Amino acid sequence: INAEYMGRLSRSDIGFLAAEMGLRFWVVSVILCHAVLGKTFFKETFDSTWGDRWVQSKAKSDYGKYKVSAGKFYGDKEIDQGLQTSEDAKFYAISSKFPEPFDSPDTLVIQFSVKHEQDIDCGGGYVKIAPEFDLEKFEGDTKYHIMFGPDICGATKKIHFIFEYKGQNLLWKKEPRAESDTLTHVYTAIIKKDGTYEVLVDNQKKESGKLEEDWDFLKPKMIDDPEDKKPDDWVDDAEIVDPEDKKPDDWDKEPEQIVDPDATQPDDWDEEEDGTWEAPMISNPKFKGEWKPKMIPNPAYKGVWKPKQIDNPEYEADDSLGQYKGFAVAGFDLWQVKSGTVFDNLILTDSVDEAKAFYDVTTGATKDAEKKMFDKDAADKAAKEEELRKQREAEEKKSSEEEEEEEEEDDEDEPKKHDEL
């Protein structure tokens, strides 16, 4: 078993593996033997000591408050405990320093879980990885290196992946859809020194590509030649009028409007007062409209003209895209209309396998039980709603029957009153 890997596990991690998963320690050891040696720069499960590491920003006096909770649905109440937003229509800002600052390794993995159990309508769910700063002054304009995670507002449900480059925050050209249900989902960003990346959701690949292609880090390699001009004889028209097509002789025979043949003079029409009666005009169904010759492909058409491409003199290659010096802080800087999002199991490591192993012993181990609890709650709510519906129907039926009985009694009393009179 890897001693360094075991050394980084807390007692709660080991206890969870041995007790909560119901496995004997020797089985746990077998699982851990498959973990590949890697360095973990930061790991947070929001246990009872989380407040020693995370600092609420004081940059604004009205920031929303975070609390620690497993939420309404969970697989294990203690293990699934995370950082939860607790106040509606609030900005949030909280951050934590890493044990030691670090520079970009050959592979950087950022992974954390998000549960929008409030059925979020508009709000962020992303984490910012930043250089060192005063945690109490953390706010929206604080410099960061990477921002990653889901962002949902109305019809927009996308995964944000933003890199800071030369003072600019560069948006991802791709916009993969974020998960928008109320269960826990794990988002993983893998950034490699060779300029490639991957994004996983629930440990399944969602997107991948090259940093240079999917973000505007650099000027384009090739540009239009400003000296290249379209030739004067270049033909832009893809179609031309058919010279053989002629307008039929009888095309204009029918007028656009005709007298309504079904119209008749009203019986009360008085020519002395109303004048001579004239039938109204209607559209002529035989009218053919304006004649236009048919179009045919232009044999001289050369296609859409484009200037030739030349090397861009302003292009400068950069083999350090997505690489940074001095990662030091992780922070959640958000706006949420409806609160209730739970963040958990944040890890920064240089090993994809280590991130996967962390997933397996956290969210991966409890997600099925969480779904089962969610489904049971939904079923209980549906059963309660059905019971209430039946109660309403029974009450309405009883009320209707009572009204009918009262009406019948009134009908029976009416003859008696008449006889008495």
C-alpha positions as a printed NumPy array, in Angstrom:
array([[   0.   ,    0.   ,    0.   ],
       [   1.287,    3.472,   -0.802],
       [   2.432,    5.075,    2.442],
       [   2.39 ,    8.637,    1.156],
       [  -1.187,    8.237,   -0.104],
       [  -2.294,    6.764,    3.218],
       [  -0.508,    9.56 ,    5.026],
       [  -2.635,   12.149,    3.303],
       [  -5.886,   10.434,    4.321],
       [  -7.541,   11.739,    7.462],
       [  -8.966,    9.484,   10.137],
       [ -12.429,   10.246,    8.829],
       [ -11.36 ,    9.146,    5.323],
       [ -10.066,    5.839,    6.626],
       [ -13.002,    5.444,    8.969],
       [ -15.386,    6.072,    6.109],
       [ -13.657,    3.469,    3.964],
       [ -13.654,    0.868,    6.72 ],
       [ -16.98 ,    1.505,    8.419],
       [ -19.341,    3.509,    6.25 ],
       [ -18.781,    1.424,    3.128],
       [ -19.169,   -1.703,    5.243],
       [ -15.843,   -3.105,    4.095],
       [ -13.211,   -4.92 ,    6.075],
       [  -9.939,   -3.044,    6.348],
       [  -8.136,   -5.573,    4.192],
       [ -10.625,   -4.871,    1.373],
       [ -10.012,   -1.15 ,    1.81 ],
       [  -6.283,   -1.805,    1.549],
       [  -6.807,   -3.623,   -1.75 ],
       [  -8.705,   -0.629,   -3.123],
       [  -6.026,    1.819,   -2.035],
       [  -3.306,   -0.297,   -3.583],
       [  -4.651,    0.773,   -6.971],
       [  -4.12 ,    4.46 ,   -6.219],
       [  -1.343,    5.984,   -8.272],
       [   1.205,    8.106,   -6.453],
       [   0.427,   11.772,   -6.976],
       [   0.666,   15.005,   -5.071],
       [  -2.44 ,   16.514,   -3.53 ],
       [  -2.096,   20.281,   -3.152],
       [  -5.443,   20.854,   -1.458],
       [  -8.301,   18.681,   -0.294],
       [ -11.476,   19.778,    1.49 ],
       [ -14.391,   17.66 ,    2.713],
       [ -15.841,   20.303,    5.066],
       [ -15.542,   18.264,    8.239],
       [ -15.94 ,   19.732,   11.74 ],
       [ -12.692,   21.71 ,   11.401],
       [ -13.605,   23.503,    8.158],
       [ -14.004,   26.853,    9.938],
       [ -10.3  ,   26.844,   10.782],
       [  -9.448,   26.982,    7.088],
       [ -12.171,   29.049,    5.402],
       [ -12.549,   32.798,    5.831],
       [ -15.738,   34.753,    5.163],
       [ -14.999,   37.908,    3.162],
       [ -15.616,   41.296,    4.75 ],
       [ -15.35 ,   43.208,    1.47 ],
       [ -19.121,   43.801,    1.705],
       [ -21.299,   43.978,    4.79 ],
       [ -24.246,   42.114,    3.29 ],
       [ -22.631,   38.924,    1.95 ],
       [ -24.75 ,   35.811,    2.307],
       [ -23.808,   33.351,    5.012],
       [ -22.502,   29.863,    4.334],
       [ -23.336,   26.97 ,    6.617],
       [ -22.261,   23.328,    6.684],
       [ -24.999,   20.828,    5.833],
       [ -25.618,   17.619,    3.913],
       [ -28.845,   19.145,    2.605],
       [ -32.232,   17.493,    2.304],
       [ -31.001,   14.485,    0.306],
       [ -27.816,   12.586,    1.02 ],
       [ -26.244,    9.158,    1.015],
       [ -24.554,    9.651,    4.385],
       [ -25.364,   12.687,    6.532],
       [ -21.821,   13.084,    7.872],
       [ -19.836,   12.191,    4.771],
       [ -22.005,   14.292,    2.446],
       [ -21.766,   17.37 ,    4.649],
       [ -20.634,   20.338,    2.574],
       [ -20.6  ,   24.122,    2.376],
       [ -24.132,   25.384,    1.699],
       [ -25.484,   28.815,    0.734],
       [ -28.251,   29.775,    3.148],
       [ -29.759,   33.169,    2.201],
       [ -31.738,   34.048,   -0.932],
       [ -30.782,   36.88 ,   -3.305],
       [ -27.27 ,   37.302,   -1.932],
       [ -23.667,   37.567,   -3.055],
       [ -21.337,   35.07 ,   -1.383],
       [ -17.58 ,   35.21 ,   -0.905],
       [ -15.51 ,   32.744,    1.099],
       [ -12.   ,   31.408,    0.531],
       [  -9.236,   29.208,    1.921],
       [  -5.463,   29.23 ,    1.548],
       [  -3.599,   26.127,    0.444],
       [  -1.139,   24.557,    2.879],
       [   1.586,   25.707,    0.466],
       [   1.478,   27.736,   -2.757],
       [   2.329,   25.731,   -5.875],
       [   3.016,   26.235,   -9.559],
       [   1.216,   24.451,  -12.366],
       [   2.351,   20.816,  -12.522],
       [   2.474,   18.786,  -15.731],
       [  -1.167,   17.881,  -15.042],
       [  -3.472,   19.891,  -12.815],
       [  -6.791,   18.391,  -11.744],
       [  -9.483,   20.567,  -10.154],
       [ -12.451,   18.591,   -8.879],
       [ -15.418,   19.333,   -6.626],
       [ -19.077,   18.436,   -6.168],
       [ -22.119,   20.685,   -6.529],
       [ -25.675,   19.954,   -5.428],
       [ -28.358,   22.491,   -6.41 ],
       [ -30.995,   20.93 ,   -4.177],
       [ -33.041,   24.165,   -4.207],
       [ -33.798,   23.609,   -7.922],
       [ -31.728,   26.688,   -8.699],
       [ -33.218,   29.306,  -11.017],
       [ -30.3  ,   31.725,  -11.241],
       [ -26.919,   31.456,   -9.589],
       [ -23.3  ,   30.388,   -9.814],
       [ -21.778,   27.108,   -8.712],
       [ -18.127,   27.591,   -9.648],
       [ -14.837,   27.727,   -7.774],
       [ -11.999,   30.188,   -8.318],
       [  -8.34 ,   29.137,   -8.019],
       [  -6.212,   32.193,   -7.371],
       [  -2.821,   33.584,   -6.348],
       [  -2.391,   34.752,   -2.774],
       [  -4.552,   37.629,   -1.52 ],
       [  -6.118,   38.935,    1.705],
       [  -8.979,   36.499,    2.291],
       [ -11.075,   39.074,    4.136],
       [ -10.999,   41.294,    1.02 ],
       [ -12.098,   38.596,   -1.426],
       [ -14.729,   39.862,   -3.892],
       [ -15.781,   39.693,   -7.53 ],
       [ -12.867,   41.758,   -8.867],
       [ -10.193,   39.814,   -6.995],
       [  -7.672,   38.38 ,   -9.444],
       [  -7.863,   34.65 ,  -10.081],
       [  -6.076,   32.257,  -12.417],
       [  -8.84 ,   29.751,  -13.191],
       [ -12.607,   29.731,  -12.656],
       [ -14.44 ,   26.47 ,  -13.175],
       [ -17.898,   25.061,  -12.531],
       [ -21.598,   25.284,  -13.408],
       [ -23.49 ,   28.527,  -13.95 ],
       [ -27.278,   28.496,  -14.283],
       [ -29.669,   31.366,  -14.959],
       [ -32.972,   30.816,  -16.719],
       [ -32.424,   29.03 ,  -20.018],
       [ -28.633,   29.384,  -19.664],
       [ -27.213,   26.229,  -18.091],
       [ -23.527,   26.003,  -18.9  ],
       [ -20.18 ,   24.99 ,  -17.45 ],
       [ -17.861,   27.953,  -16.989],
       [ -14.163,   27.43 ,  -17.605],
       [ -12.25 ,   30.715,  -17.543],
       [  -8.516,   31.364,  -17.709],
       [  -6.812,   34.629,  -16.788],
       [  -4.238,   35.629,  -19.396],
       [  -2.306,   38.884,  -19.494],
       [  -4.899,   40.659,  -17.378],
       [  -7.923,   39.355,  -19.31 ],
       [ -10.397,   36.687,  -18.18 ],
       [ -10.924,   34.496,  -21.232],
       [ -14.245,   32.742,  -21.725],
       [ -14.466,   29.188,  -23.014],
       [ -15.678,   29.104,  -26.617],
       [ -17.551,   25.907,  -25.86 ],
       [ -20.616,   25.947,  -23.611],
       [ -21.401,   22.388,  -22.514],
       [ -24.609,   22.075,  -20.556],
       [ -24.392,   21.948,  -16.774],
       [ -26.431,   19.497,  -14.735],
       [ -29.554,   21.273,  -13.471],
       [ -31.356,   18.667,  -11.365],
       [ -31.291,   18.663,   -7.554],
       [ -28.788,   15.827,   -7.014],
       [ -25.033,   15.941,   -6.421],
       [ -22.773,   16.157,   -9.478],
       [ -18.984,   16.198,   -9.647],
       [ -17.13 ,   18.559,  -12.002],
       [ -13.531,   17.82 ,  -12.979],
       [ -11.116,   19.98 ,  -14.991],
       [  -7.871,   18.425,  -16.224],
       [  -5.291,   20.911,  -17.542],
       [  -2.099,   19.547,  -19.081],
       [   1.211,   21.218,  -19.742],
       [   1.105,   20.107,  -23.375],
       [  -1.763,   22.559,  -23.957],
       [  -4.633,   20.074,  -23.885],
       [  -7.515,   19.765,  -21.45 ],
       [ -10.503,   17.622,  -20.48 ],
       [ -13.694,   18.332,  -18.568],
       [ -15.511,   15.516,  -16.805],
       [ -18.942,   15.464,  -15.192],
       [ -19.612,   12.614,  -12.773],
       [ -16.34 ,   11.068,  -13.911],
       [ -17.479,   10.936,  -17.552],
       [ -15.795,   13.002,  -20.271],
       [ -17.908,   15.976,  -21.306],
       [ -15.447,   17.963,  -23.424],
       [ -11.803,   18.032,  -24.438],
       [  -9.537,   19.928,  -26.782],
       [  -6.629,   22.326,  -27.086],
       [  -6.324,   25.47 ,  -25.009],
       [  -5.099,   27.562,  -27.938],
       [  -8.092,   26.589,  -30.064],
       [ -10.87 ,   26.853,  -27.465],
       [  -9.823,   30.128,  -25.797],
       [  -8.595,   33.378,  -27.339],
       [  -5.211,   33.317,  -25.648],
       [  -3.298,   34.318,  -28.772],
       [  -3.733,   36.329,  -31.921],
       [  -4.725,   34.128,  -34.888],
       [  -1.855,   32.402,  -36.667],
       [  -3.193,   33.343,  -40.105],
       [  -4.977,   36.508,  -41.27 ],
       [  -6.449,   37.884,  -44.484],
       [  -3.839,   39.389,  -46.78 ],
       [  -4.651,   43.138,  -46.771],
       [  -2.954,   43.472,  -50.161],
       [  -5.127,   40.823,  -51.79 ],
       [  -8.008,   42.386,  -53.734],
       [ -10.961,   40.815,  -55.445],
       [ -10.449,   40.749,  -59.245],
       [ -12.684,   43.111,  -61.202],
       [ -14.017,   40.233,  -63.289],
       [ -14.875,   38.055,  -60.272],
       [ -18.443,   36.795,  -60.617],
       [ -20.329,   36.797,  -57.278],
       [ -23.764,   35.77 ,  -58.546],
       [ -24.473,   32.082,  -58.039],
       [ -27.588,   32.26 ,  -60.238],
       [ -28.663,   34.222,  -63.294],
       [ -31.898,   34.818,  -65.17 ],
       [ -32.641,   32.061,  -67.656],
       [ -32.296,   33.818,  -71.049],
       [ -34.532,   31.163,  -72.64 ],
       [ -37.431,   31.772,  -70.268],
       [ -40.125,   33.989,  -71.8  ],
       [ -43.235,   35.536,  -70.349],
       [ -46.386,   33.708,  -71.569],
       [ -48.629,   35.774,  -73.857],
       [ -51.674,   35.295,  -71.645],
       [ -49.882,   36.057,  -68.352],
       [ -51.553,   39.463,  -67.869],
       [ -54.94 ,   38.344,  -69.158],
       [ -56.521,   38.197,  -65.708],
       [ -56.848,   41.346,  -63.54 ],
       [ -55.779,   41.364,  -59.896],
       [ -59.399,   41.993,  -58.706],
       [ -62.804,   41.129,  -60.057],
       [ -66.416,   41.909,  -59.175],
       [ -67.78 ,   39.531,  -56.558],
       [ -70.12 ,   37.315,  -58.581],
       [ -72.039,   36.284,  -55.452],
       [ -72.788,   39.794,  -54.286],
       [ -76.381,   41.084,  -54.698],
       [ -77.959,   44.478,  -54.2  ],
       [ -79.564,   44.766,  -50.74 ],
       [ -83.397,   44.833,  -50.75 ],
       [ -83.475,   48.144,  -48.923],
       [ -81.102,   49.871,  -51.314],
       [ -82.494,   53.235,  -52.401],
       [ -80.75 ,   54.556,  -55.501],
       [ -82.09 ,   58.072,  -54.929],
       [ -80.508,   58.204,  -51.482],
       [ -77.677,   55.681,  -51.808],
       [ -76.707,   56.16 ,  -55.42 ],
       [ -76.115,   53.476,  -58.   ],
       [ -75.297,   50.185,  -56.325],
       [ -71.962,   48.617,  -57.283],
       [ -70.907,   45.118,  -56.386],
       [ -67.753,   44.878,  -54.207],
       [ -64.424,   43.751,  -55.663],
       [ -62.619,   40.599,  -54.549],
       [ -59.217,   39.052,  -55.29 ],
       [ -59.118,   37.23 ,  -58.574],
       [ -58.104,   33.583,  -58.018],
       [ -56.878,   33.454,  -61.62 ],
       [ -54.524,   36.418,  -61.228],
       [ -50.922,   35.224,  -61.599],
       [ -49.107,   38.186,  -60.129],
       [ -45.921,   39.742,  -61.435],
       [ -44.096,   37.51 ,  -63.878],
       [ -40.469,   36.734,  -63.09 ],
       [ -38.153,   34.642,  -65.213],
       [ -36.765,   31.543,  -63.572],
       [ -33.209,   31.47 ,  -62.257],
       [ -30.553,   29.008,  -63.35 ],
       [ -27.013,   28.249,  -62.102],
       [ -24.501,   30.783,  -63.333],
       [ -21.808,   28.988,  -65.343],
       [ -19.42 ,   31.905,  -64.727],
       [ -19.859,   31.819,  -60.907],
       [ -16.509,   31.449,  -59.145],
       [ -17.751,   31.08 ,  -55.592],
       [ -17.513,   33.425,  -52.619],
       [ -14.315,   35.41 ,  -52.909],
       [ -12.007,   35.346,  -49.926],
       [  -8.646,   37.006,  -49.588],
       [  -5.723,   34.65 ,  -49.313],
       [  -4.336,   33.837,  -45.872],
       [  -0.907,   34.935,  -44.727],
       [   1.084,   34.532,  -41.522],
       [  -0.016,   36.994,  -38.858],
       [   2.998,   39.13 ,  -37.897],
       [   1.362,   39.787,  -34.48 ],
       [   1.049,   36.102,  -33.639],
       [   3.368,   35.003,  -30.846],
       [   3.464,   31.364,  -29.829],
       [   3.209,   30.618,  -26.113],
       [   3.892,   27.14 ,  -24.785],
       [   2.802,   28.105,  -21.253],
       [  -0.94 ,   28.518,  -21.868],
       [  -2.945,   27.523,  -18.816],
       [   0.204,   27.426,  -16.674],
       [   0.574,   29.673,  -13.635],
       [   2.948,   30.523,  -10.827],
       [   1.753,   30.64 ,   -7.25 ],
       [  -1.614,   28.945,   -6.939],
       [  -2.457,   29.773,   -3.313],
       [  -6.215,   30.119,   -2.714],
       [  -9.537,   28.453,   -3.534],
       [ -12.665,   30.535,   -3.214],
       [ -16.396,   30.57 ,   -3.901],
       [ -17.475,   34.011,   -5.136],
       [ -21.121,   33.735,   -6.228],
       [ -24.526,   35.308,   -6.676],
       [ -27.623,   33.192,   -6.037],
       [ -31.294,   34.107,   -6.254],
       [ -32.414,   30.954,   -4.45 ],
       [ -29.948,   29.593,   -1.914],
       [ -29.298,   25.981,   -0.982],
       [ -26.364,   24.859,   -3.132],
       [ -24.012,   22.434,   -1.373],
       [ -20.306,   22.403,   -2.349],
       [ -18.148,   19.5  ,   -1.251],
       [ -15.101,   17.299,   -1.87 ],
       [ -12.81 ,   19.891,   -3.435],
       [  -9.429,   18.501,   -4.478],
       [  -6.475,   19.893,   -6.416],
       [  -3.942,   17.274,   -7.433],
       [  -1.461,   16.418,  -10.167],
       [  -2.934,   12.943,  -10.648],
       [  -6.089,   12.049,  -12.566],
       [  -6.089,    8.654,  -10.848],
       [  -5.881,   10.248,   -7.429],
       [  -8.842,   12.503,   -8.22 ],
       [ -10.758,    9.431,   -9.403],
       [  -9.87 ,    7.572,   -6.205],
       [ -11.08 ,   10.544,   -4.155],
       [ -14.332,   10.544,   -6.134],
       [ -14.766,    6.817,   -5.49 ],
       [ -14.551,    7.194,   -1.703],
       [ -16.72 ,   10.333,   -1.504],
       [ -19.522,   11.166,   -3.931],
       [ -19.067,    7.964,   -5.897],
       [ -19.677,    5.933,   -2.75 ],
       [ -22.82 ,    7.797,   -1.607],
       [ -24.561,    8.944,   -4.796],
       [ -26.764,    5.85 ,   -5.126],
       [ -28.   ,    6.168,   -1.546],
       [ -28.632,    9.878,   -2.135],
       [ -30.703,    9.074,   -5.232],
       [ -32.635,    6.447,   -3.279],
       [ -33.437,    8.98 ,   -0.549],
       [ -34.44 ,   11.534,   -3.181],
       [ -36.724,    9.057,   -4.932],
       [ -38.344,    8.003,   -1.643],
       [ -38.994,   11.615,   -0.722],
       [ -40.518,   12.257,   -4.14 ],
       [ -42.691,    9.156,   -3.82 ],
       [ -43.813,   10.187,   -0.318],
       [ -44.714,   13.662,   -1.581],
       [ -46.652,   12.206,   -4.5  ],
       [ -48.529,    9.845,   -2.163],
       [ -49.348,   12.723,    0.204],
       [ -50.569,   14.877,   -2.677],
       [ -52.731,   12.001,   -3.893],
       [ -54.163,   11.548,   -0.398],
       [ -54.94 ,   15.269,   -0.178],
       [ -56.553,   15.162,   -3.604],
       [ -58.814,   12.315,   -2.535],
       [ -59.696,   14.166,    0.655],
       [ -60.645,   17.245,   -1.34 ],
       [ -62.765,   15.156,   -3.689],
       [ -64.506,   13.467,   -0.751],
       [ -65.178,   16.822,    0.917],
       [ -66.485,   18.306,   -2.324],
       [ -68.713,   15.266,   -2.866],
       [ -70.05 ,   15.444,    0.68 ],
       [ -70.714,   19.164,    0.347],
       [ -72.499,   18.597,   -2.96 ],
       [ -74.659,   15.829,   -1.47 ],
       [ -75.588,   18.038,    1.494],
       [ -76.614,   20.826,   -0.866],
       [ -78.761,   18.39 ,   -2.859],
       [ -80.435,   17.142,    0.339],
       [ -81.194,   20.72 ,    1.384],
       [ -82.709,   21.448,   -2.015],
       [ -84.859,   18.303,   -1.812],
       [ -86.077,   19.307,    1.646],
       [ -86.958,   22.757,    0.373],
       [ -88.903,   21.201,   -2.516],
       [ -90.852,   18.958,   -0.085],
       [ -91.692,   21.897,    2.2  ],
       [ -93.05 ,   24.055,   -0.623],
       [ -96.435,   22.157,   -1.083],
       [ -96.99 ,   22.16 ,    2.694],
       [ -96.59 ,   25.919,    2.838],
       [ -99.029,   26.249,   -0.073],
       [-101.672,   24.067,    1.676],
       [-101.37 ,   26.089,    4.851],
       [-102.023,   29.227,    2.925]])
